[in-house]
């Protein structure tokens, strides 16, 4: 009996310690849950408290390789948010949530073009970035701090730090419209020249799809990422070019000498002079749908050959494109979307022209999803014959950024292709 009591006495302190530790664990777990719940509720409260909404400088890639944009958001309730961004006109209302993870996470969980466009694959966003990853932007953000003065975010995927700042009454509508109008005006420009103070003029490095300049006076200099803002351009950081340091350029309105105006630093040390996008450059930098009814009689012979071979090999052609999908290609969607791939076709601007391109079969196979050379030899190669090694003149009804253009073979006028920015399904029968 004494032995039993002795054992109990020996074990009692251990049992008490263990019991206390379990209680502490439960209290700690409860406190952590409470703190997380409070953090989520606080985020909801802060986001909705400013009825005027928020503005955010948004560089989707963590190395700014695609330039920057401006995003506006107005959180209406615990479920709905209205978002506007400068690449698009107007705004769109969709759903959002703040969820507990390692911290509060703000997720734009209902599709909204104004925020999800930055995370779409290159093949869906107009050819910006890689086919599978696009601009690598976020629509899920870790909330690092939320207050009436600012909401600090970290992109869950990119790791980029972003700050939402409060707007004043009416600014969501007026400011988002002003930014969108400035971006639309800037978008018409596809060519820029640097004019230095001594009158030297050199082409700026620039792609119409991204908001980044390269310094033509220093090829080793860092690329200059920027946002389009009302009245000019705002840069990600301070850069130096033509002897001047700047992080903002003002837009100077058109004159007879500069019909499209120009951008200049505060000291007017240099000018970045824009010009509208030449139609051949517009063609080269976009991805265009092709279809049988929009092919001239010369090309239809080869399309008919392709139809016969594809049918014989059990290959279904769902979509066909030509142009830029990150690289210059003819792009195919096959087997009801189960197979996608492309074959390289170089598109070269004819020097001294603004409306001519030369297309040459490059032969590089981009496998995409399930794509292989068997599809190419199974009939797709027929489409290339009337394209490769040919020089085409490009015409369009619209002078700036047309949604459809006509390619006419300079040597064979009956070899024509009308192509479209919109998708055309079942191209052999449309």
C-alpha positions in Angstrom: 0.0 0.0 0.0 2.8 2.4 0.9 4.4 1.6 -2.4 1.3 2.6 -4.3 1.1 5.9 -2.4 4.8 6.5 -3.0 4.3 6.0 -6.8 1.4 8.4 -6.8 3.4 11.0 -5.0 6.3 10.6 -7.4 4.0 10.9 -10.4 1.9 13.8 -9.1 4.2 16.7 -9.9 4.7 15.3 -13.5 1.0 15.0 -14.0 0.4 18.5 -12.7 3.1 19.9 -15.0 1.7 18.0 -18.0 -1.8 19.1 -17.1 -0.7 22.8 -16.9 1.2 22.5 -20.2 -1.9 21.1 -22.0 -3.9 24.0 -20.6 -1.3 26.5 -21.8 -1.3 24.9 -25.3 -5.1 25.2 -25.4 -4.9 28.8 -24.3 -2.2 29.5 -26.8 -4.1 27.9 -29.6 -7.2 29.8 -28.6 -5.3 33.1 -28.5 -3.8 32.5 -31.9 -7.3 31.7 -33.4 -8.7 34.8 -31.7 -5.9 37.0 -33.0 -6.3 35.6 -36.6 -10.0 36.2 -36.5 -9.5 39.7 -35.3 -6.9 40.4 -38.0 -9.3 39.1 -40.7 -12.2 41.2 -39.3 -9.9 44.3 -39.0 -8.9 43.9 -42.7 -12.5 43.7 -43.8 -13.3 46.8 -41.7 -10.4 48.8 -43.0 -11.1 47.9 -46.7 -14.7 48.9 -46.4 -14.4 51.9 -44.1 -13.1 54.1 -46.9 -16.2 54.3 -49.0 -14.3 56.3 -51.7 -12.0 53.3 -52.4 -8.3 52.7 -52.9 -5.5 53.3 -55.5 -2.5 51.0 -56.0 0.6 51.1 -58.2 0.8 47.6 -59.6 4.0 46.2 -61.2 2.9 42.6 -61.8 6.3 41.0 -62.3 8.7 41.1 -59.3 11.4 42.4 -61.6 9.3 45.0 -63.4 10.0 43.5 -66.8 6.5 44.3 -68.1 6.2 47.8 -66.6 3.5 49.1 -64.3 -0.2 49.8 -64.1 -2.7 51.5 -61.8 -5.5 49.6 -60.1 -8.5 51.1 -58.3 -10.7 49.1 -55.9 -13.8 49.9 -53.9 -14.9 47.3 -51.3 -18.7 47.4 -51.1 -19.3 44.6 -48.6 -17.7 41.5 -47.1 -18.3 39.8 -50.5 -18.2 42.4 -53.3 -15.5 44.7 -54.7 -15.6 47.0 -57.7 -12.2 47.2 -59.6 -10.9 49.4 -62.3 -7.5 49.4 -64.0 -5.9 51.6 -66.6 -5.6 49.0 -69.5 -9.4 48.8 -69.7 -12.3 51.3 -69.7 -14.9 51.4 -67.0 -15.0 49.1 -63.9 -16.3 45.7 -63.0 -17.8 44.4 -59.8 -16.9 40.9 -58.6 -16.4 38.9 -55.4 -13.5 38.9 -53.0 -12.6 37.4 -49.6 -10.2 37.8 -46.7 -9.2 34.4 -45.4 -7.0 33.3 -42.5 -3.8 31.6 -43.5 -0.4 32.4 -42.1 -1.9 35.9 -41.9 -5.0 37.6 -43.5 -5.0 36.9 -47.3 -6.9 39.2 -49.6 -8.2 37.2 -52.6 -10.0 38.5 -55.6 -11.8 35.2 -56.1 -14.4 36.2 -58.6 -13.1 36.7 -62.1 -12.5 40.4 -62.8 -10.6 41.4 -66.0 -9.2 44.5 -64.2 -7.1 42.5 -61.8 -6.9 38.9 -63.3 -5.6 40.1 -66.6 -2.2 40.5 -65.0 -2.1 36.8 -64.0 -3.5 35.4 -67.3 -1.3 33.2 -69.5 0.4 35.1 -72.4 -1.8 33.3 -74.9 -4.9 34.8 -73.2 -3.7 38.3 -72.4 -2.7 39.4 -75.9 0.7 37.9 -76.0 2.4 39.6 -73.1 4.9 37.3 -71.4 5.3 33.6 -71.7 2.4 31.4 -73.0 1.9 29.7 -69.7 2.7 32.5 -67.2 2.0 35.9 -68.8 3.0 38.8 -66.6 3.1 36.6 -63.5 0.8 39.0 -61.6 -1.1 38.3 -58.4 -4.7 38.2 -57.4 -4.0 36.8 -53.9 -2.2 39.1 -51.5 -0.9 38.6 -47.9 -2.1 41.6 -45.9 1.0 42.8 -43.9 -0.7 45.8 -42.4 -4.1 47.5 -42.7 -4.9 51.0 -41.5 -6.9 54.0 -42.6 -3.7 55.5 -44.1 -2.6 52.5 -46.2 -3.0 48.7 -46.8 0.3 47.0 -47.3 0.2 43.8 -49.4 2.6 41.2 -50.5 1.9 39.2 -53.7 1.4 35.6 -52.6 3.0 34.3 -55.9 5.4 37.0 -56.9 6.5 38.2 -53.5 6.1 41.8 -54.7 5.2 44.5 -52.1 2.3 46.7 -52.9 0.5 49.6 -51.1 -3.1 50.6 -51.5 -3.7 54.3 -50.6 -7.1 55.8 -49.8 -9.0 57.8 -52.3 -11.2 60.8 -51.5 -14.9 61.1 -52.3 -15.6 60.8 -56.1 -12.0 60.0 -57.0 -12.6 56.4 -57.8 -14.7 57.5 -60.8 -12.7 60.6 -61.8 -9.2 59.2 -61.2 -9.8 55.8 -62.8 -11.2 57.5 -65.9 -8.3 59.9 -66.1 -5.8 57.1 -65.9 -7.7 55.0 -68.4 -7.8 57.9 -70.9 -4.1 58.6 -70.5 -3.3 54.9 -71.0 -5.6 54.7 -74.1 -3.8 57.8 -75.6 -0.4 56.3 -74.9 -1.4 53.0 -76.4 -1.7 54.5 -79.9 2.0 55.1 -79.9 4.2 52.2 -80.9 7.4 54.0 -81.9 9.5 56.3 -79.8 12.6 58.3 -80.6 15.0 59.9 -78.1 16.0 63.5 -79.0 18.9 64.8 -77.1 19.7 68.5 -76.3 22.2 68.7 -79.1 19.6 67.5 -81.6 20.7 63.9 -81.9 17.8 61.6 -82.7 18.0 57.8 -82.0 15.2 55.1 -81.8 14.2 54.1 -78.3 14.1 50.5 -77.4 10.4 49.8 -76.9 7.8 47.0 -77.4 4.1 48.1 -77.8 3.0 45.4 -75.5 5.0 46.3 -72.4 5.7 49.6 -70.5 9.4 49.5 -70.5 12.0 51.6 -72.3 15.6 50.8 -73.0 18.3 53.5 -73.1 19.6 53.7 -76.7 22.6 55.6 -75.5 23.7 52.9 -73.1 22.9 49.3 -74.0 24.2 48.1 -70.6 21.9 50.4 -68.7 19.0 49.0 -66.7 15.6 48.8 -68.5 13.3 51.6 -67.4 9.9 50.4 -66.2 7.1 53.0 -66.0 3.4 53.6 -65.4 1.2 55.8 -67.6 -0.3 58.6 -65.5 -2.4 61.6 -66.4 0.0 64.2 -67.8 3.0 62.0 -68.3 4.9 58.9 -67.3 5.9 57.9 -63.8 8.9 55.5 -63.5 9.5 52.7 -61.0 12.7 54.3 -59.7 15.1 57.0 -60.7 16.9 56.4 -64.0 19.6 58.3 -65.8 19.6 59.0 -69.5 21.2 61.7 -71.8 22.9 63.2 -68.7 19.7 63.7 -66.7 18.2 61.8 -63.8 14.5 61.4 -63.6 11.6 59.4 -62.2 8.8 61.3 -64.0 8.4 62.7 -67.5 5.8 65.3 -68.4 3.7 65.0 -71.6 4.0 68.1 -73.7 1.0 68.8 -76.0 1.4 68.5 -79.8 2.8 71.3 -81.9 3.5 71.6 -85.6 7.1 70.3 -85.0 5.8 67.5 -82.8 2.4 66.4 -84.1 2.0 63.8 -81.4 3.6 65.8 -78.6 6.5 64.5 -76.6 7.7 63.4 -73.1 10.4 65.4 -71.3 12.2 65.6 -68.0 11.8 68.5 -65.7 14.9 70.3 -67.1 13.8 69.6 -70.7 17.2 67.9 -71.1 15.8 65.4 -73.7 12.6 64.6 -75.4 11.0 61.2 -76.0 9.1 61.7 -79.2 6.2 59.3 -80.0 4.7 58.2 -83.3 1.7 56.0 -84.0 2.2 52.3 -84.4 3.0 51.4 -88.0 0.5 48.8 -89.3 3.3 46.3 -90.0 4.5 46.6 -86.4 1.0 46.3 -85.2 0.6 43.0 -87.2 3.9 41.7 -86.0 3.2 42.2 -82.3 -0.3 40.7 -82.1 -1.8 37.2 -82.6 -4.4 37.0 -85.4 -7.0 34.4 -86.1 -7.2 32.8 -89.6 -10.1 31.0 -91.4 -10.9 29.5 -94.8 -13.4 32.0 -95.9 -10.9 34.8 -95.4 -8.2 33.2 -97.5 -7.8 34.1 -101.2 -8.1 31.6 -104.1 -4.3 30.8 -104.1 -4.2 30.0 -100.4 -7.5 28.0 -100.5 -5.8 25.4 -102.7 -3.4 24.6 -99.8 -6.1 24.9 -97.2 -8.1 22.3 -99.1 -5.0 20.0 -99.1 -4.7 20.5 -95.4 -8.3 19.7 -94.8 -7.9 16.4 -96.7 -4.8 15.4 -94.8 -6.1 16.4 -91.4 -9.3 14.4 -91.9 -7.3 11.3 -93.1 -5.2 11.5 -90.0 -8.0 12.1 -87.5 -6.8 15.6 -86.6 -9.4 18.3 -85.7 -8.4 21.9 -86.2 -10.2 24.1 -83.6 -8.3 27.4 -84.0 -5.4 28.8 -86.0 -3.4 31.9 -85.4 -0.5 33.8 -86.9 1.6 36.4 -85.2 3.2 36.9 -81.8 2.6 34.5 -79.0 5.8 35.4 -77.1 7.6 34.3 -80.2 6.6 34.6 -83.9 4.5 31.6 -84.8 1.6 29.9 -86.5 -0.3 28.6 -83.5 -2.7 25.7 -83.5 -5.5 24.4 -81.2 -6.3 20.8 -82.0 -8.4 17.9 -80.9 -11.1 20.0 -79.2 -8.5 21.9 -77.1 -6.7 18.8 -75.9 -3.6 19.6 -78.0 -2.0 23.0 -78.5 1.3 24.0 -80.1 3.0 26.2 -82.6 5.7 26.3 -85.3 8.0 29.3 -85.7 7.4 31.7 -88.6 9.7 34.7 -88.7 7.8 38.0 -89.4 10.2 40.7 -90.6 9.3 44.3 -91.1 10.4 45.4 -94.7 12.9 48.2 -94.2 11.7 51.6 -95.4 8.0 50.6 -95.2 5.3 50.9 -92.6 2.9 48.5 -94.3 5.0 45.5 -95.5 6.2 42.3 -93.8 8.0 39.2 -95.0 7.1 35.8 -93.5 9.6 32.9 -93.5 9.0 29.4 -92.1 11.5 29.1 -89.2 10.8 25.5 -88.4 11.1 25.6 -84.6 8.5 23.3 -83.0 6.9 24.7 -79.8 5.3 21.6 -78.3 2.8 23.3 -76.0 0.3 20.7 -74.8 0.6 17.3 -76.4 1.8 18.8 -79.7 4.4 17.0 -81.8 5.8 16.8 -85.3 3.2 14.2 -86.2 0.6 16.9 -86.3 2.8 19.1 -88.5 3.4 16.3 -91.0 -0.2 15.2 -90.7 -1.5 18.2 -92.6 -0.6 21.4 -90.8 2.4 22.0 -93.0 0.1 22.7 -96.0 -0.9 26.0 -94.3 2.6 27.3 -94.4 3.2 26.9 -98.2 1.4 30.1 -99.3 2.9 32.1 -96.4 6.6 31.2 -96.3 9.0 33.2 -98.3 6.4 35.7 -99.3 6.2 39.5 -98.8 2.8 40.9 -98.0 1.4 44.4 -98.0 -0.9 45.1 -95.1 -4.1 47.2 -95.4 -6.9 48.0 -92.9 -10.0 50.2 -92.7 -8.8 51.6 -89.4 -5.6 53.7 -89.3 -4.8 53.0 -85.6 -4.7 49.6 -84.0 -7.1 47.8 -86.4 -8.9 44.7 -85.2 -8.7 43.1 -88.7 -6.1 43.5 -91.5 -5.7 42.2 -95.0 -2.4 40.7 -96.1 -1.8 40.8 -99.9 1.1 39.0 -101.5 3.0 41.6 -103.5 4.1 39.0 -106.1 0.8 37.1 -106.3 -2.2 39.4 -105.7 -4.6 36.4 -105.4 -2.7 35.2 -102.4 -4.5 37.1 -99.6 -5.3 36.5 -96.0 -7.7 38.6 -93.9 -6.9 38.0 -90.2 -8.7 39.0 -87.0 -7.8 39.8 -83.4 -11.0 38.0 -82.3 -11.1 34.2 -82.0 -12.5 32.2 -85.0 -13.5 28.7 -84.1 -13.5 25.8 -86.6 -11.4 27.8 -89.1 -11.7 25.2 -92.0 -15.5 25.7 -92.0 -15.7 29.4 -91.3 
